[in-house]
Amino acid sequence: MTAMFTVHEGTLIQAMEEIAQGGCDNIYLFRLGTKPAVLSGIGAVTLVGDATAQPPVVDVLHPGLTVTLGKRDANVATDYRVLYLLGVLKVFYQGNLVYSNDPADPVDTAEVTVAGTIVAAHPGMDFKSDTVSTVPFDLSITLADAAAKVSDVKGAAASYQKMKPVLVAAELGLSLDNCALYEAQQRAFELIEIFPIQRVFCPGAKFDAPNVVFNDDPAAGALGWLKTFEDIDGVTQFHWAHKAAASNGEIEDLGVQVFTNHVDRLAKDYHEVSFQFMLARFCRKQSQNQGGCFGYIGGSEPKSYKPVGLRNWIGYLPTWDVNGAVVKAGKGLCGIPFLTGTTSEKLNTLVHDISTKAYRAAGMYQTVSQADATNDGEYDEGAVLDRNGYPVDIGAHIHAVGEWAYVQNGAGTYRANLAGVVCGFESHLDPKSAITNKPLPAVSQIYRVTLAQLNALTKGKVNMLRFKGDLQAPALLHDYTCSTDQSDYLFILRQNIKFLLCSALFEEADKFIGESSTDGLQ
């Protein structure tokens, strides 16, 4: 079974067809890519003295109601209508009442989510969501019971005014940047933990995604330093150090973060994150819960398919000394840091290991959260050791596919990374059969690379296609996982045999659960 998340790249049907053309026939689909439209500030009050401020200064004691709309399409601004009058909120969808807090006739169809506080009997207005703005209108009211609070804050005025609700739909239907995509996929992983997932493919996740760790600019969409926390409802929220607000809108306690060094960063609970580590962490945990789970991750497309563009895209391997330390960084697909390592010169000065090494070794390991030792942690938290004292290599749970080719399936013929096709193909193979040298169905190569480049890519553990002849389908290059060379699970084949063994043990052990253990015959 394969869990697949489709994002801003391609369509859900296209990604599903890629999995299916590989051979998988039991697929869970999760669509990502939009955030709900939100109406905020309904019934909020602002201090009259600050009425001209933009945005208006809201009385923290009366922030108003926030309505999260259930539908996520381009018509939300006209399909929804909201009425707020004297403390009563009613929400209509296509003319049907879906929410009302009227004590005489409460309605809640779970179509929308309402949160926040209001002032009882506070004046309101009837409005359509496509006409609201951030500009407050000129209706003022004196609230005798709030005069003391106003005096404490402003020293004078006892007058309030209501602010129009604000429609926050800027991200509706738009592409997600890497940070937003990371949040969406992490939340999706939390939702599907209860499913018996065996294979995972995330089309939007890239093993070479821009990252502040390698000095890419978060303001331009790179993954930044991240802090995660749970809100009062137990929902995971995210705050990126380069952003003022967290994912739940909290600003005052967070704000843009500046760190003096890696110790300061970790003390403030901001961490290095990546798509490949998130995927490996989920697959490891899922394997523990379900018996076996493997993930597939692709890379970015070449900027050019001309010889020079392909050479730069494939790149070259790092140079290592006799002890295995990286003395010269690699480049392109052959130089992916978590697969081959890199030099400290390529790293941001805020990474946790730059002060102790002149290089970064390849690999990803299971860590334990500093905030809660019952949970897995981020890349730069404390490593988990096995009974022999070795760190647990979670890179053994994922496979990197760099190849881009033309694929042909029910969605048409188009150019795509082959991680999804390989995922579906491997999922239906005999567990005792490796994907090495296996022809890939309905795939056409765009280019051919030299045997020397294929050797380098194999050492770099990035899977590609190998040309087998004009009348033959191209074959997969190797079976490597993303683990280090010291791992016991360097190959997908070895992992599948372990999964097979675990499955057989679970099936056999199930016969004895709930039965007597003192029966000599048993």
C-alpha positions in Angstrom: 0.0 0.0 0.0 1.2 3.5 -0.8 0.4 6.8 0.8 0.8 9.6 -1.7 0.6 13.3 -1.2 0.1 15.5 -4.2 1.0 19.2 -4.0 1.6 22.1 -6.2 3.5 20.0 -8.7 1.2 18.2 -11.1 -2.3 16.9 -10.2 -3.6 14.2 -7.9 -4.6 12.0 -10.8 -1.2 12.4 -12.5 0.7 11.4 -9.4 -1.7 8.5 -8.8 -1.2 7.2 -12.3 2.6 7.3 -11.8 2.2 5.0 -8.8 -0.3 2.8 -10.6 1.9 2.4 -13.7 4.6 1.0 -11.5 2.3 -1.7 -10.4 0.8 -0.6 -7.0 -3.0 -1.3 -6.8 -3.9 -0.2 -3.3 -3.3 3.5 -2.9 -4.3 6.1 -0.3 -4.4 9.6 -1.8 -3.9 12.8 0.2 -4.4 16.2 -1.5 -2.3 19.1 -0.2 -1.8 22.6 -1.6 -4.5 24.9 -0.2 -5.2 26.6 3.1 -8.8 27.4 4.1 -10.1 30.9 3.8 -10.5 32.6 7.2 -12.7 35.4 8.3 -11.2 37.0 11.4 -12.1 39.9 13.7 -15.9 39.4 13.5 -17.3 41.5 16.4 -13.9 42.6 17.4 -13.5 46.0 19.1 -10.7 48.5 18.6 -9.7 51.5 20.6 -11.2 54.6 19.0 -7.9 56.5 19.6 -6.2 54.0 17.3 -9.0 53.8 14.7 -6.8 55.2 11.9 -4.0 52.7 12.6 -3.5 50.0 10.0 -4.0 47.4 11.0 -6.3 48.7 13.8 -5.3 48.0 17.4 -7.7 45.3 18.7 -8.6 45.2 22.4 -6.9 41.9 23.5 -9.8 41.1 25.7 -12.3 41.2 22.8 -10.5 40.0 19.7 -13.8 38.9 18.1 -14.6 35.6 16.3 -12.6 33.8 13.7 -14.5 31.6 11.1 -12.5 29.0 9.2 -14.4 28.2 6.1 -14.8 24.5 5.2 -14.7 24.6 1.4 -11.4 25.3 -0.3 -12.1 26.4 -3.8 -12.1 29.7 -5.7 -15.8 30.3 -5.0 -15.7 30.6 -1.2 -16.0 34.4 -1.4 -19.4 34.1 -3.1 -20.7 30.8 -1.8 -20.5 31.9 1.9 -22.5 34.6 3.6 -22.0 35.7 7.2 -24.3 37.6 9.4 -23.2 39.1 12.7 -25.7 41.1 14.7 -25.6 41.9 18.5 -23.5 38.9 19.4 -25.3 36.4 17.1 -23.2 34.9 14.3 -24.8 33.0 11.4 -22.9 31.5 8.5 -24.6 30.4 5.3 -23.2 28.2 2.5 -25.0 28.4 -0.8 -28.1 29.7 1.0 -28.1 27.0 3.7 -27.5 27.8 7.3 -24.5 25.9 8.5 -23.7 27.6 11.8 -25.5 29.7 14.3 -24.7 30.6 17.9 -28.2 31.9 18.5 -29.1 30.4 21.9 -32.7 30.1 20.7 -31.7 28.1 17.7 -28.1 26.9 17.7 -26.8 25.2 14.5 -23.4 23.6 13.8 -23.1 21.3 10.8 -19.3 21.1 11.2 -19.0 23.0 7.8 -17.1 25.8 9.5 -14.9 26.2 12.6 -15.6 29.2 14.9 -13.2 30.3 17.6 -12.6 33.5 19.7 -14.6 35.8 22.0 -17.0 38.7 21.5 -18.7 41.3 23.5 -22.3 40.4 24.2 -24.9 42.5 22.3 -22.1 44.2 20.3 -23.4 46.0 17.2 -22.7 44.3 13.9 -23.4 44.4 10.2 -24.6 42.1 7.4 -21.9 41.6 4.9 -20.8 39.3 2.1 -17.4 37.8 2.4 -16.3 39.2 -1.0 -16.8 42.8 0.1 -15.0 42.9 3.5 -11.8 44.9 4.0 -9.3 45.7 6.7 -10.6 49.3 7.0 -12.8 49.8 10.1 -16.1 51.6 9.7 -17.2 54.6 11.8 -19.6 53.0 14.2 -18.7 53.7 17.8 -20.3 52.6 21.1 -19.6 53.3 24.7 -19.4 50.3 26.9 -19.8 51.3 30.5 -18.6 48.0 31.8 -15.3 48.4 29.8 -14.5 52.0 30.8 -12.1 51.0 33.6 -10.2 48.6 31.3 -9.8 51.3 28.6 -8.5 53.8 31.2 -5.9 51.3 32.3 -4.7 51.0 28.8 -5.1 54.4 27.2 -5.5 56.6 30.3 -8.7 58.3 28.9 -11.2 57.2 26.3 -14.1 55.0 27.1 -15.2 54.5 23.6 -14.8 51.5 21.3 -15.6 50.8 17.7 -16.1 47.5 15.8 -13.8 46.4 13.0 -15.0 44.7 9.8 -14.1 41.1 9.5 -11.0 40.4 7.3 -11.1 37.7 4.6 -7.8 35.9 4.7 -7.7 33.9 1.4 -4.4 35.0 -0.1 -3.1 31.5 -0.2 -6.3 29.9 -1.5 -5.5 27.9 -4.6 -1.9 29.1 -4.8 1.3 27.1 -4.8 2.9 26.3 -1.5 6.5 27.4 -0.8 8.8 24.8 0.7 8.1 25.9 4.3 4.3 25.7 3.8 4.7 22.3 2.0 6.8 21.0 4.9 4.1 22.0 7.4 1.3 20.4 5.2 3.2 17.1 4.8 4.1 16.9 8.5 0.5 17.3 9.4 -0.5 14.7 6.9 2.0 12.2 8.3 0.4 12.8 11.7 -3.0 12.0 10.3 -2.1 8.7 8.5 -0.2 7.1 11.4 -3.3 5.0 12.0 -3.2 3.5 8.5 -1.2 0.4 7.5 1.0 2.3 5.2 3.9 0.3 3.6 5.1 2.7 0.9 5.2 6.5 0.9 5.7 8.9 -2.0 5.6 12.7 -1.7 5.8 14.3 -5.2 6.5 17.8 -3.9 9.3 16.8 -1.5 12.8 17.0 -3.0 16.1 15.7 -1.5 17.8 18.8 -2.9 15.3 21.4 -1.8 16.8 24.8 -0.9 17.7 24.9 2.8 19.1 27.5 5.2 21.5 24.8 6.4 23.4 25.2 3.1 23.1 29.0 3.1 20.0 29.2 0.8 17.8 32.2 1.6 14.6 31.4 3.5 13.0 34.6 2.3 13.2 33.1 -1.2 11.4 29.9 -0.2 14.2 27.8 1.4 13.5 25.7 4.5 14.6 27.7 7.5 15.2 26.9 11.2 12.0 25.5 12.6 10.3 25.3 16.0 7.3 23.0 16.4 4.8 23.1 19.3 1.3 22.1 20.1 -1.6 24.5 20.6 -4.3 24.2 23.2 -6.1 21.7 21.1 -3.0 19.5 20.7 -2.5 20.4 17.0 1.1 20.7 15.8 2.0 24.3 15.0 5.1 25.6 13.3 7.2 28.8 13.6 10.0 29.4 11.1 12.8 31.6 12.6 12.6 34.0 9.6 8.8 34.6 9.9 7.1 36.9 12.3 4.0 34.7 12.8 3.6 31.0 13.6 1.3 28.8 11.5 -1.6 29.4 14.0 -1.1 33.2 13.7 0.7 33.7 17.0 3.1 36.7 16.8 3.7 38.3 20.1 5.6 35.5 21.8 7.6 34.5 18.7 8.5 37.0 16.0 11.6 36.8 13.7 14.4 35.1 15.5 18.1 35.9 15.5 20.7 33.5 16.9 24.2 34.2 18.1 25.4 30.6 17.5 24.1 27.0 17.3 24.0 26.6 21.1 21.7 29.7 21.3 19.5 28.3 18.4 19.1 24.9 20.0 18.4 26.5 23.4 15.5 28.4 21.8 14.3 25.0 20.3 14.8 25.9 16.6 16.1 23.0 14.5 17.4 21.9 11.2 14.7 20.2 9.1 14.6 18.6 5.7 12.1 16.6 3.6 14.2 13.5 3.5 14.6 13.4 7.3 10.9 14.0 7.8 10.2 11.1 5.4 12.7 8.8 7.0 11.5 9.5 10.5 7.9 8.7 9.5 8.8 5.5 7.8 10.9 4.4 10.8 8.0 5.0 13.2 5.5 3.4 10.8 7.8 0.3 10.5 7.8 0.0 14.3 4.0 0.3 14.4 3.0 -1.6 11.2 5.9 -4.0 10.5 7.5 -2.3 7.6 7.4 1.0 5.7 9.6 2.5 2.9 9.7 6.0 1.4 10.7 7.3 -2.0 11.9 10.9 -2.7 12.9 12.6 -5.9 15.1 15.5 -6.9 14.9 18.6 -9.0 14.8 18.6 -12.7 17.9 19.6 -14.7 17.9 23.3 -15.7 18.9 22.2 -19.2 19.0 18.8 -21.0 22.0 20.0 -23.1 25.3 18.3 -22.4 26.6 21.1 -20.2 23.4 21.3 -18.2 23.3 17.5 -17.6 27.0 17.5 -16.6 26.4 20.2 -14.0 23.2 18.5 -12.8 24.9 15.1 -12.3 28.0 16.8 -10.8 30.8 14.9 -9.1 31.5 13.0 -5.9 33.2 14.6 -2.8 36.8 13.8 -2.1 37.4 11.8 1.2 40.6 11.3 3.2 41.8 7.9 4.5 39.6 8.3 7.5 36.4 9.0 5.5 36.3 12.7 6.2 35.1 14.9 3.4 38.0 17.2 2.3 36.4 18.5 -0.9 32.6 18.9 -1.3 30.8 17.2 -4.2 28.4 18.8 -6.6 24.9 18.1 -8.1 23.3 14.7 -7.7 26.6 13.1 -6.8 27.2 15.6 -3.9 23.9 15.4 -2.0 25.1 16.1 1.6 23.0 13.5 3.5 24.1 10.8 1.0 27.8 11.6 0.6 28.7 14.2 3.2 30.1 17.7 2.7 32.6 20.2 4.0 32.0 22.7 6.7 32.5 25.6 4.3 29.2 24.6 2.6 27.3 24.7 6.0 25.6 27.6 7.7 27.5 28.7 10.8 24.5 27.9 12.9 24.4 24.1 12.3 25.0 22.1 15.4 28.1 20.1 14.2 30.1 22.8 12.6 32.1 23.6 15.7 33.2 20.0 16.3 34.1 18.8 12.8 35.7 20.1 9.6 33.1 18.3 7.6 29.6 16.8 7.8 29.4 13.0 7.5 26.7 11.4 5.4 23.7 9.8 7.1 20.5 10.5 9.0 19.9 9.0 12.5 17.0 8.6 14.8 16.9 11.3 17.5 14.9 11.9 20.6 13.0 15.1 21.2 14.5 17.2 24.0 11.0 18.5 24.8 9.5 15.0 25.1 11.6 11.9 25.3 8.7 9.7 24.1 8.8 11.3 20.6 11.3 11.3 17.8 13.3 14.5 17.5 14.8 16.6 14.8 18.1 16.0 12.9 20.2 18.0 15.4 18.8 16.5 18.6 20.3 13.6 20.6 20.9 10.4 18.7 19.2 7.1 19.7 21.6 4.2 20.2 20.8 0.5 19.6 21.8 -2.2 22.0 25.3 -2.4 20.5 25.8 1.3 21.0 25.4 2.3 17.4 23.2 5.2 16.3 20.0 4.0 14.5 20.3 4.8 10.8 16.9 5.8 9.6 18.2 6.5 6.1 17.7 2.8 5.6 14.0 3.5 5.3 14.1 5.7 2.2 15.4 5.6 -1.4 16.5 8.6 -3.6 15.6 8.8 -7.3 17.2 11.5 -9.4 16.0 10.4 -12.8 13.7 12.5 -15.0 12.1 10.9 -18.0 9.0 10.8 -20.1 6.3 8.6 -18.6 3.1 7.4 -20.2 0.0 6.5 -18.3 -3.7 7.3 -17.9 -2.8 11.0 -17.4 -1.0 11.3 -20.7 2.6 11.5 -21.7 4.7 14.0 -19.9 8.1 14.6 -18.2 8.4 13.7 -14.5 10.8 12.6 -11.8 10.5 8.8 -11.6 10.3 8.4 -7.8 6.6 7.7 -7.9 6.9 5.2 -10.7 9.8 3.4 -8.9 7.7 3.4 -5.7 4.8 1.7 -7.4 7.1 -0.7 -9.2 9.0 -1.8 -6.1 5.8 -2.2 -4.0 4.5 -5.1 -6.1 7.8 -7.0 -6.6 8.5 -10.2 -4.8 10.1 -9.1 -1.4 13.1 -11.3 -2.3 13.8 -9.5 -5.6 15.8 -6.3 -5.8 15.0 -3.5 -8.2 18.5 -3.5 -9.6 18.6 -4.0 -13.4 14.8 -4.3 -13.5 13.2 -2.7 -16.7 10.8 0.1 -15.8 7.5 0.0 -17.7 6.1 2.9 -19.9 9.2 5.1 -19.4 11.3 6.7 -22.1 14.8 8.2 -21.5 15.4 11.8 -22.4 19.2 11.5 -22.3 22.0 8.9 -21.8 24.9 9.3 -19.4 28.3 7.6 -19.4 29.1 4.5 -17.4 31.6 6.6 -15.3 28.7 8.9 -14.4 26.5 5.9 -13.5 29.3 4.5 -11.3 29.5 7.9 -9.5 25.7 8.1 -9.1 25.7 4.6 -7.7 28.3 5.5 -5.1 26.3 8.6 -4.3 23.2 6.4 -3.8 21.0 8.3 -6.3 19.1 5.9 -8.5 18.9 6.5 -12.3 18.0 4.7 -15.5 20.5 2.6 -17.4 20.3 2.4 -21.2 19.9 -1.3 -22.2 19.6 -1.0 -26.0 17.4 0.6 -28.7 14.7 -2.0 -28.5 14.8 -2.6 -24.7 13.2 -0.7 -21.8 15.7 1.2 -19.7 16.5 -0.5 -16.3 17.0 0.8 -12.8 20.6 1.3 -11.8 20.7 0.1 -8.2 18.9 -1.0 -5.0 20.6 1.2 -2.4 18.8 2.8 0.5 19.9 6.2 1.8 21.7 4.6 4.8 25.4 4.8 5.4 27.8 2.1 4.2 28.0 0.9 7.8 24.3 0.1 8.0 23.0 -3.4 8.1 20.2 -2.3 5.7 22.1 -0.8 2.8 19.7 -2.2 0.3 16.0 -2.2 -0.2 16.2 -5.9 -0.7 17.6 -6.3 2.8 14.8 -4.1 4.2 12.1 -6.1 2.4 13.4 -9.4 3.7 13.3 -7.9 7.2 9.7 -6.7 6.6 8.8 -10.2 5.3 10.3 -11.8 8.4 8.5 -9.4 10.8 5.2 -10.1 9.0 5.7 -13.8 9.3 6.6 -13.5 13.0 3.5 -11.3 13.7 1.2 -13.7 11.9 2.6 -16.7 13.8 2.6 -14.9 17.2 -1.0 -13.8 16.7 -2.1 -17.4 17.1 -0.9 -17.5 20.7 -2.2 -14.1 21.9 -5.0 -14.7 24.4 -4.2 -18.4 24.7 -2.6 -20.3 27.6 1.2 -20.3 27.7 1.3 -23.3 30.1 -0.1 -25.9 27.7 2.8 -28.2 26.9 1.5 -29.1 23.4 1.4 -25.4 22.4 
